[in-house]
Amino acid sequence: MRRINAVVAAAAMMAGVGFTAPAVASAATGQAARTAAAPSASSGTSSITWSACTETDLIQAGAQCGYLAVPLNYSHPSGPTIKIAVSRILHTASAQDYRGIILTNPGGPGGSGLDLNTFLVAQLKADKLSAAANDYDWIGFDPRGVGSSLPALVCEPNYFSGDRESYDPTTRSILDYWLTRSAGYDQACASQSSAQSALLDNMTTIDSAKDMNSIRKALVGPKGKMSYYGFSYGTYLGQVYATLYPHTLNQLILDSNVNPKDIWYKANLNQDIAFNRNINIWFGWLAKYNSYYHLGSTASAVSKVWYAELKTLAQHPINGVVGPDEWTDIFLEAGYYQLTWLQLGSAFADWENTHSASAAANLVSLYQSTDTPGNDNEFAVYNAVQCTDIQWPTHWSTWQRDNDAVNKIAPFETWDNAWYNAPCLHWPAPAQQPVQVASHGSGDAIHSALLIDETLDAATPFPGSLEVRKLFPHSVLLAEPGGTTHADSLFGNLCVDGTIANYLETGKLPPRKPNAEWDITCQPLPVPNPTAQSNAPAASSTGSSAAPARLARLAH
């Protein structure tokens, strides 16, 4: 899916900085990191040597960091290994209250999760739900190919450098540009090193689920159990793990569920329609506060301004950098997170009302923090996983037909999304067969699971959570009706966060409602109100206050 863990980008925008992966040894350290092929499996996969972390938030949380050697290919367990970067925050509860380890994943695929544990623990404590934080060893990790794990995938770091040709292939020239660009990315991925080429052949969600099982065995032994908390794509990773290893799980929390029936081609087309709906909701919100933003008094009027600017930027990119593609990428975040609405509203209004140098510089900064030119690790892993999880259509005519049809009713990001996934047309590693989630009785073997979603989630549309609820008959679905935010549990909503904390502390959930769509209802957090902020001018580029730090590691 198009940046299924785009919270990373949202957080970077809110903080006014670019994304930086947490580092045991950073993915951005160049060829040495990319080609650091691990030794043969003789080094073993049964233990982690813990040492001090180098990431500031992990240090402050008192975490330990280390590497776990796991098989490159689980079909050849005695063959070469790779290294998974792992962190842990040890429990502080008594032995009587200790509830074991909980693995966490922010989504992606490609999202760095090495320090996700620090944000989740901090939010539980901020909510005064410390027992749930204290009772577990909280485990963060970078999945294979990601961030600090070795080797880390890198293909073309400047793939998202602006200004690019328009996403919308309205001419043969634009179409050829994007087909060539996508094929070039595939070639770049395939030509980095022998270590990377070998890893590309072993990058499915099943491979990562097996890595999680290796982490479990390293920490609690072959017969020990773990809990798991996944966001966005991390819910699909959790579904696959639960299918392969159902008897190894205690608590299972899945926020914003991928529909396993739709991976991945159909899921992206569904996403296009949902984001088009959500951006129109945002346009309506801007219109509601027209006296503040001065962009139009109706959603239609605001939409016309936004799309007119999109057309203008094709000929006159802002500072030679922000063209129509970069413009779309910036404002896509409004479809993910209401927390971005204030800042993006101010950035949009500032540019349209002033065209000032500061407004231009702000948009360039937002683009850089969203698209992270110079670092393609997340994008490389995203494609490495999704392109090999399942076979994508191999003929461009299929892509053209389907995206043309969706674009007619949902023009906001359809072609943006199509080109984001276009490397899957000719990916340089073979596609595999996905696991059938909840097959062979595994769904019934999961004794409990807490599913969470806002009903207008665009990145992972709500029907995905309804489907997962069916597949896991002992699960309970918590819904937030009317909310448009993606993957926002442990985000200060005490109804949601309290339900999670109680489940973590007791292992118990409210009863399932067999004749209802969902089982628990929590109201989403209030929609932002720009007039309730400081008395700064409406066109201010500073936007809202900084996002909670946890955004910096959660899922597109």
C-alpha positions in Angstrom: 0.0 0.0 0.0 1.0 3.6 -0.6 3.2 4.4 2.4 1.2 2.2 4.8 3.2 3.5 7.6 3.1 7.1 6.7 2.9 8.2 10.3 6.7 8.3 10.0 6.4 11.1 7.5 3.7 12.8 9.4 5.8 13.0 12.5 8.8 14.3 10.7 6.6 17.0 9.3 5.2 17.9 12.6 8.7 18.1 14.1 10.0 20.0 11.1 12.8 17.5 10.5 13.5 14.7 8.1 13.2 11.0 9.0 16.2 9.4 10.6 16.3 5.7 11.3 17.3 4.7 14.7 20.8 3.3 14.7 22.6 0.4 16.1 24.4 0.7 12.8 22.4 3.0 10.5 21.1 1.9 7.1 22.5 5.2 5.8 26.1 4.2 6.6 26.7 3.3 3.0 28.1 0.3 1.2 29.6 -1.3 4.3 26.2 -1.6 5.9 24.5 -2.7 2.7 26.9 -5.5 2.0 27.6 -6.6 5.5 26.6 -10.2 4.8 26.3 -12.1 8.0 28.4 -15.2 8.6 27.0 -18.7 8.1 24.4 -20.1 10.5 27.2 -21.7 12.6 27.0 -18.5 14.6 23.6 -19.7 15.7 20.2 -18.0 16.1 19.5 -18.7 19.7 20.9 -15.7 21.6 21.3 -12.0 21.6 24.3 -10.3 23.2 22.8 -7.2 24.8 24.8 -3.9 25.0 24.2 -0.2 25.2 21.9 1.4 22.6 23.0 4.4 20.5 19.6 6.0 19.9 18.9 8.8 22.3 15.3 7.8 23.1 16.4 4.2 23.7 19.2 5.4 26.0 16.7 7.5 28.0 14.3 4.6 28.3 17.1 2.4 29.8 16.8 0.0 26.9 19.3 -2.6 25.8 20.2 -3.3 22.1 21.7 -6.2 20.2 21.6 -8.3 17.1 20.0 -11.7 16.5 21.5 -13.8 13.7 18.7 -15.6 11.8 18.7 -17.7 8.6 18.7 -15.8 5.4 16.5 -18.6 4.0 14.6 -20.6 6.5 14.5 -23.5 4.1 18.3 -23.7 4.6 18.7 -23.1 8.3 22.4 -24.0 8.2 23.2 -21.6 5.4 24.1 -17.9 5.5 22.5 -15.6 8.2 21.4 -12.0 8.4 21.2 -9.9 11.5 18.0 -8.4 13.0 18.5 -5.3 15.2 16.5 -5.8 18.5 15.9 -3.6 21.5 14.2 -4.3 24.8 12.9 -2.3 27.8 12.8 -4.6 30.7 9.8 -4.9 33.0 9.9 -3.2 36.4 7.0 -5.1 37.9 7.3 -7.8 40.5 7.9 -11.4 39.4 4.2 -12.0 40.4 3.0 -9.4 38.0 5.4 -10.0 35.1 3.6 -11.0 32.0 6.4 -11.8 29.6 7.7 -10.2 26.4 5.7 -8.2 23.9 7.0 -7.6 20.4 6.0 -4.4 18.6 5.9 -3.4 14.9 5.0 0.0 13.4 4.0 -1.1 9.9 5.3 -0.5 6.5 6.5 -2.8 5.2 9.7 -0.9 5.8 9.0 1.0 9.0 11.8 1.0 11.5 10.5 -0.3 14.9 13.7 -0.5 16.9 12.6 2.3 19.2 8.8 1.9 18.9 8.8 0.4 22.3 10.0 3.7 23.9 6.9 5.6 22.6 4.4 3.0 23.6 5.7 2.7 27.1 5.9 6.4 27.4 2.3 6.9 26.3 1.0 4.3 28.7 2.7 6.1 31.5 1.5 9.5 30.3 -2.1 8.0 30.4 -1.4 6.9 34.0 -1.6 3.3 32.9 1.8 2.4 34.1 1.0 -1.2 35.2 0.5 -2.2 31.6 3.9 -0.7 30.7 5.7 -2.1 33.7 4.5 -5.7 33.5 6.2 -6.5 30.2 9.6 -6.6 28.5 8.8 -4.4 25.5 10.7 -5.5 22.4 11.4 -3.3 19.4 13.1 -4.5 16.2 13.9 -3.5 12.7 12.6 -6.2 10.4 15.0 -7.8 7.9 16.3 -5.3 5.4 15.2 -2.3 7.5 17.2 0.4 9.3 19.8 -1.0 11.6 19.3 -4.7 10.6 22.1 -6.1 8.3 22.2 -5.9 5.4 19.8 -3.0 5.0 18.3 -2.5 1.6 19.3 0.5 -0.5 18.5 0.9 -4.2 18.4 4.5 -5.4 18.5 6.9 -2.5 17.4 9.9 -4.5 14.4 8.2 -6.2 12.1 10.8 -4.6 14.1 13.8 -5.5 11.9 16.6 -6.9 10.7 17.9 -9.3 9.4 14.7 -11.0 7.1 14.3 -14.0 3.4 14.4 -13.1 2.0 11.2 -11.6 -1.0 11.4 -13.9 0.1 9.9 -17.3 -1.9 12.2 -19.5 0.6 11.8 -22.3 2.7 9.0 -23.8 5.8 10.8 -22.8 4.8 10.9 -19.1 3.8 7.3 -19.2 7.1 6.3 -20.7 8.9 8.4 -18.1 7.3 6.5 -15.2 7.6 3.1 -16.7 11.3 3.7 -17.4 11.8 5.2 -13.9 10.2 2.2 -12.2 12.2 -0.3 -14.3 15.3 1.6 -13.4 14.6 1.3 -9.7 14.3 -2.5 -10.1 17.6 -2.6 -11.9 19.2 -0.5 -9.1 17.9 -2.8 -6.5 19.2 -5.9 -8.3 22.7 -4.5 -8.9 23.8 -3.3 -5.5 25.6 -6.4 -4.1 25.4 -10.1 -4.0 24.3 -9.8 -0.3 21.4 -7.6 -1.3 20.4 -9.8 -4.2 20.3 -12.8 -1.9 18.2 -10.9 0.6 15.7 -9.8 -2.1 14.9 -13.4 -2.6 13.9 -13.8 1.1 11.9 -10.7 2.0 8.3 -11.9 2.3 6.0 -11.3 5.3 6.4 -15.0 6.0 10.2 -14.5 6.3 9.6 -11.7 8.8 7.1 -13.7 10.8 9.7 -16.5 11.1 12.2 -13.9 12.3 9.7 -12.9 15.0 9.6 -16.5 16.0 13.4 -16.6 16.2 13.3 -13.5 18.4 10.7 -15.3 20.6 12.8 -18.4 21.0 16.0 -16.3 21.7 14.2 -14.5 24.5 11.9 -17.1 26.1 13.0 -20.4 24.7 11.3 -22.8 22.2 8.3 -23.4 24.4 7.9 -19.8 25.7 5.1 -17.5 24.7 5.0 -13.8 23.7 2.5 -11.1 23.1 2.4 -8.9 20.0 1.3 -5.4 19.2 1.2 -4.4 15.5 0.1 -1.3 13.6 -1.0 -1.0 9.9 1.0 -3.5 7.8 2.2 -4.8 11.2 -1.3 -6.2 11.6 -0.8 -8.4 8.5 2.5 -9.4 9.9 0.7 -10.4 13.1 -2.0 -12.2 11.2 0.6 -14.3 9.4 2.5 -15.0 12.6 -0.7 -16.0 14.3 -1.4 -18.4 11.5 2.0 -20.0 11.5 2.5 -20.0 15.3 -0.9 -19.8 17.0 0.1 -21.6 20.2 3.0 -19.2 20.9 0.8 -16.1 21.6 -0.6 -14.6 24.7 -2.1 -11.2 24.0 -2.5 -10.0 20.4 -3.3 -6.3 19.6 -3.8 -5.3 15.9 -4.5 -1.7 15.1 -5.8 -0.7 11.6 -6.1 -4.1 10.0 -5.0 -5.1 6.5 -7.6 -7.2 4.7 -5.7 -10.4 4.0 -8.0 -11.2 1.1 -6.9 -8.1 -0.8 -3.1 -8.2 -0.6 -1.6 -6.3 -2.3 -2.8 -5.1 -5.7 -6.5 -4.8 -4.8 -5.7 -3.3 -1.5 -4.0 -0.4 -3.2 -7.0 0.3 -5.4 -9.3 0.2 -2.4 -6.9 2.6 -0.7 -7.2 5.1 -3.6 -10.9 5.5 -3.1 -10.6 5.8 0.7 -8.0 8.5 0.5 -10.0 10.5 -2.1 -12.9 10.4 0.5 -10.7 11.6 3.3 -9.0 14.4 1.4 -12.5 15.7 0.6 -13.3 15.5 4.3 -10.3 17.6 5.0 -11.3 20.1 2.3 -14.6 20.4 4.0 -12.9 21.0 7.3 -10.8 23.8 5.7 -14.0 25.3 4.3 -15.6 25.3 7.7 -12.8 27.5 8.9 -12.7 29.7 5.8 -12.5 32.8 8.0 -9.2 31.4 9.2 -7.7 29.8 6.1 -9.3 31.8 3.3 -9.3 28.9 0.9 -13.1 28.7 0.1 -16.4 28.4 1.9 -17.2 24.9 0.6 -15.3 21.7 0.2 -15.8 22.0 -3.6 -14.3 25.5 -3.6 -11.3 24.4 -1.6 -10.9 21.4 -3.9 -10.8 23.7 -6.9 -8.0 25.7 -5.3 -6.0 22.6 -4.5 -6.3 21.1 -8.0 -5.7 24.4 -9.7 -2.4 24.6 -7.8 -1.6 21.1 -8.8 -2.0 22.0 -12.4 0.1 25.2 -12.1 3.0 23.4 -10.4 3.4 21.2 -13.4 4.8 24.2 -15.2 6.1 26.2 -12.2 7.4 24.0 -9.4 7.9 25.8 -6.1 11.6 26.6 -5.8 12.2 24.2 -8.7 11.5 21.3 -6.3 7.8 21.0 -5.4 5.9 20.1 -8.5 2.5 18.3 -8.7 3.9 15.0 -7.4 5.5 16.5 -4.3 2.4 18.6 -3.7 0.3 15.5 -3.6 2.7 13.7 -1.4 2.7 16.5 1.1 -1.0 16.7 1.5 -1.6 12.9 1.4 -0.7 13.0 5.1 -4.0 14.8 5.8 -5.8 11.6 4.6 -3.8 9.6 7.2 -3.8 11.7 10.3 -6.1 14.5 11.6 -3.1 15.6 13.7 -1.6 17.0 10.5 -4.6 19.1 9.6 -3.5 22.2 11.3 0.0 22.3 10.0 -1.0 21.3 6.5 -3.9 23.7 6.5 -1.6 26.6 7.4 1.0 25.5 4.8 -1.7 25.4 2.1 -3.2 28.7 3.1 0.1 30.5 3.5 1.2 29.5 0.0 -2.2 30.3 -1.7 -2.6 33.6 0.1 1.0 35.0 0.0 3.2 33.0 -2.3 6.0 34.2 0.0 9.5 32.9 0.2 8.8 31.6 3.7 5.7 29.7 2.5 7.7 28.2 -0.4 10.5 27.2 1.9 8.0 25.6 4.3 6.5 23.5 1.5 9.9 22.3 0.4 10.7 21.3 4.0 7.4 19.4 4.2 8.2 17.6 1.0 11.6 16.6 2.2 10.4 15.2 5.5 7.6 13.4 3.7 9.4 11.8 0.8 12.9 11.6 2.4 15.0 12.1 -0.7 18.5 10.7 0.0 17.1 7.7 1.9 15.1 5.0 0.1 15.5 2.2 2.7 11.8 2.2 3.6 10.7 2.3 0.0 13.1 -0.4 -1.0 11.8 -2.7 1.8 8.2 -1.8 1.0 8.6 -3.1 -2.6 10.8 -6.0 -1.6 8.1 -7.3 0.6 4.9 -6.5 -1.3 6.3 -7.4 -4.7 7.2 -10.9 -3.4 4.4 -11.6 -1.0 2.2 -12.4 -4.0 2.3 -12.2 -7.7 1.2 -8.8 -9.1 -0.2 -8.3 -12.6 2.6 -8.8 -15.1 1.1 -6.8 -18.0 1.0 -3.0 -17.9 -2.4 -3.1 -19.7 -4.0 -4.5 -16.5 -2.5 -1.7 -14.4 -3.6 0.9 -16.9 -7.1 -0.3 -17.1 -7.7 -0.6 -13.4 -6.0 2.7 -12.4 -7.8 4.6 -15.2 -11.1 3.3 -13.9 -10.4 4.2 -10.2 -8.9 7.6 -11.2 -12.1 8.6 -12.8 -13.8 8.5 -9.4 -10.8 9.1 -7.1 -8.2 11.3 -8.7 -6.5 12.5 -5.6 -3.8 9.8 -5.3 -4.6 7.0 -7.7 -1.7 7.5 -10.0 0.6 8.5 -7.1 -0.2 5.1 -5.6 0.2 3.3 -8.9 3.7 4.6 -9.5 4.7 4.0 -5.8 3.9 0.3 -6.5 5.0 0.1 -10.1 8.4 -1.5 -9.3 6.3 -4.7 -8.7 5.6 -4.9 -12.4 9.1 -6.3 -13.0 10.6 -6.8 -9.5 14.0 -8.6 -9.7 13.0 -11.3 -7.2 10.4 -14.0 -7.6 6.9 -13.7 -6.1 5.9 -16.4 -3.5 2.6 -17.8 -2.4 1.1 -16.0 0.7 -0.1 -17.9 3.7 -3.9 -18.3 4.0 -4.6 -16.3 7.2 -6.3 -18.2 10.0 -6.2 -21.5 8.0 -5.9 -25.0 9.5 -7.7 -24.1 12.7 -5.2 -21.4 13.6 -7.8 -18.7 13.8 -9.8 -20.6 16.4 -6.5 -21.4 18.3 -6.0 -17.7 19.0 -7.8 -17.4 22.3 -8.1 -13.7 22.3 -7.2 -10.7 20.2 -8.0 -7.0 20.4 -8.6 -5.3 17.0 -8.8 -1.5 16.7 -9.7 0.8 13.9 -11.4 4.1 13.0 -14.2 3.5 10.6 -13.0 6.0 8.0 -9.4 4.9 8.0 -8.0 5.2 4.5 -4.7 3.4 4.6 -6.3 0.2 5.8 -10.0 0.6 5.1 -12.4 -0.6 7.9 -13.7 -3.7 6.0 -10.2 -5.2 6.7 -10.9 -5.1 10.4 -14.3 -6.6 9.9 -12.8 -9.4 7.9 -10.1 -10.1 10.5 -12.8 -10.2 13.2 -14.5 -13.0 11.2 -11.2 -15.0 10.7 -10.4 -14.9 14.4 -13.6 -15.8 16.2 -12.3 -15.0 19.7 -11.2 -11.5 18.7 -12.9 -8.3 19.8 -13.1 -5.3 17.6 -12.9 -1.8 19.0 -14.3 0.8 16.5 -14.1 4.6 16.5 -17.0 5.6 14.3 -16.4 8.6 12.0 -12.7 8.8 12.7 -10.3 9.3 9.7 -7.0 8.7 11.5 -4.9 5.6 10.9 -3.2 3.5 13.5 -3.7 5.9 16.4 -4.0 3.6 19.5 -1.9 4.6 22.5 -2.3 8.2 21.3 -4.0 9.8 24.3 -7.6 8.5 23.7 -8.3 7.1 27.2 -11.2 5.0 26.0 -8.9 3.2 23.5 -5.8 3.3 25.6 -7.6 2.1 28.7 -9.0 -0.9 26.9 -5.5 -1.8 25.7 -4.0 -1.4 29.1 -6.7 -3.5 30.8 -6.1 -6.3 28.2 -2.4 -6.2 28.8 -2.7 -6.3 32.5 -5.4 -9.0 32.8 -5.4 -10.8 29.5 -9.2 -10.3 29.5 -11.4 -8.5 26.9 -15.1 -7.3 27.0 -17.4 -9.9 25.5 -17.8 -10.2 21.8 -21.2 -9.1 20.3 -22.1 -11.8 17.8 -24.9 -9.9 16.1 -23.0 -6.6 15.8 -20.4 -5.3 13.4 -18.1 -4.5 16.2 -17.9 -5.1 19.9 -16.6 -1.9 21.6 -17.2 1.7 20.7 -14.9 4.6 21.5 -15.4 8.1 20.2 -12.4 9.3 18.1 -10.3 12.2 19.4 -11.9 15.6 18.6 -11.3 17.1 15.2 -8.7 19.9 15.4 -10.0 23.5 15.8 -7.6 26.1 14.4 -9.4 28.9 16.3 -8.7 27.2 19.6 -4.9 27.5 19.0 -2.7 30.5 19.7 -3.6 33.9 18.1 -1.0 33.4 15.4 -2.1 34.5 11.9 -4.1 32.1 9.8 -1.4 31.9 7.2 1.3 31.0 9.7 3.6 28.2 8.4 4.3 27.0 11.9 1.0 25.1 12.2 0.2 23.1 15.2 2.3 22.1 18.1 4.8 19.3 17.7 3.2 15.8 17.3 3.7 13.3 20.1 7.1 11.8 19.7 5.7 8.4 19.2 4.6 9.5 15.7 8.2 9.4 14.6 8.2 5.6 14.5 4.7 4.6 13.6 3.2 3.6 10.4 2.7 4.8 6.6 
